[in-house]
Amino acid sequence: YRLTYTNAVGARYNVQVTAQDAAGNARTAGKADATATTAVLFQVDGGLLAVTSTTPANNGEVFTTSPFFSIDWTSEGAEYTGDTRKKVTLSKLTLDGIDVLTTVGTSDNVVFSLATSGLALGAHKVVFNGADEAGNVLAADVTITFTVKVRPAFDVTLNPGWNLVSIPSDPVDPAINSVISATHPITTVLAYDAATNTWLVATRNATTGLFTGTLTSITAKWALWVNTTSFQKLSVTLAPRSIGGALPPTLKLKGGWNLVPAVFLDPYAPPATTLGGYLAGTSFVRIYTYSTTSDAFVQKVSGDSLTAGVGYMVFVPKDIDLAP
């Protein structure tokens, strides 16, 4: 006997068949319960679903000339309840018109990764297609465009007068005269070294216009007092965070008052966190920021948000390492 089932919707089906001979003997194959080990099941896969996502997303931006491009086809394994046919085989993959299908990597035929290098600044295009385990393909190729850009500088907001600020990651060149140009209206920069209970100071040389003094570099480990005569922002080009063999930054706090910067592993996508979360484990007693416009210290509480670019005065009862 043959049963032909037409116009089936994509799904997992359970078949149960009962047969009887002329003497009245009957036998049943399959189970009504589709979860039974002897159930007779089949799946209908009528099409390849659209990808779940790509990275970068279509019309997205990246700030490296060697981005990874990924295709997530998790959707194919969730077409219907009980779908066990999750794999996709890429049949086409081009980057800017060049076939790169043989260089793509995958461990499960669900998520695919393409490593790129040396891409020029500007727009790039990836075109791909694939086939599911039933041989279904997309009716049209998928086209994803993304743009490679120079990562923007980090802007520190300043007001005329004294400002308590910080930068979220180390600059490309930490030398103070590289971070702050000779034409910037900043006149004085102070950093407090709690370990030695000393102030590091940099002031403008009247002749050269360059900074001189005991503060010779600006890094993410410092929160800084900055005096300026205008509203001009300080734009700092941050260095890419080193990954291979690198450890996350650690801030060493001393018992007493510390000037604490807001430091992030990814300065351009800082996590939404509170001061209490950032300072967790330090048993901090007081936190202050400084308002230039009102010329006053502002007490902060644990639930207040940590803000990139801001410096904090923090009192801790004992020496402790802070892991941002």
Number of C-alpha atoms within 10 A of each C-alpha: 2 4 5 4 6 6 7 11 12 15 16 17 14 16 14 14 11 9 10 10 8 6 6 8 8 10 10 10 13 17 17 14 13 17 12 10 9 12 16 18 14 11 17 15 22 16 17 23 19 16 17 12 15 17 17 18 15 15 12 14 18 19 14 18 17 14 17 14 18 19 20 17 23 19 15 24 19 14 20 15 10 14 16 13 15 17 18 25 16 19 11 16 23 15 18 13 11 10 14 16 15 10 11 14 14 13 8 10 16 19 19 19 17 18 13 14 10 9 14 13 14 13 15 16 15 19 17 19 21 20 18 22 14 14 13 15 20 15 9 8 13 15 13 18 17 19 21 19 15 13 15 12 14 20 15 17 14 22 17 16 17 21 23 25 24 27 28 26 25 20 22 14 16 19 15 19 17 16 19 18 15 16 8 14 17 25 18 16 23 19 21 20 16 16 12 8 11 10 12 15 17 20 18 17 13 8 6 9 15 18 24 16 12 13 18 14 15 23 21 21 21 25 28 26 20 21 20 19 14 13 13 16 16 18 16 21 19 23 14 15 13 9 8 6 5 8 8 11 15 12 16 15 23 19 16 14 19 22 25 27 28 25 29 20 14 12 19 15 8 15 11 9 13 16 18 19 15 18 19 14 12 20 13 18 12 15 23 17 19 20 14 15 11 8 11 11 13 14 12 18 14 16 11 12 15 24 18 20 20 22 25 26 20 21 21 19 14 13 13 15 13 16 16 16
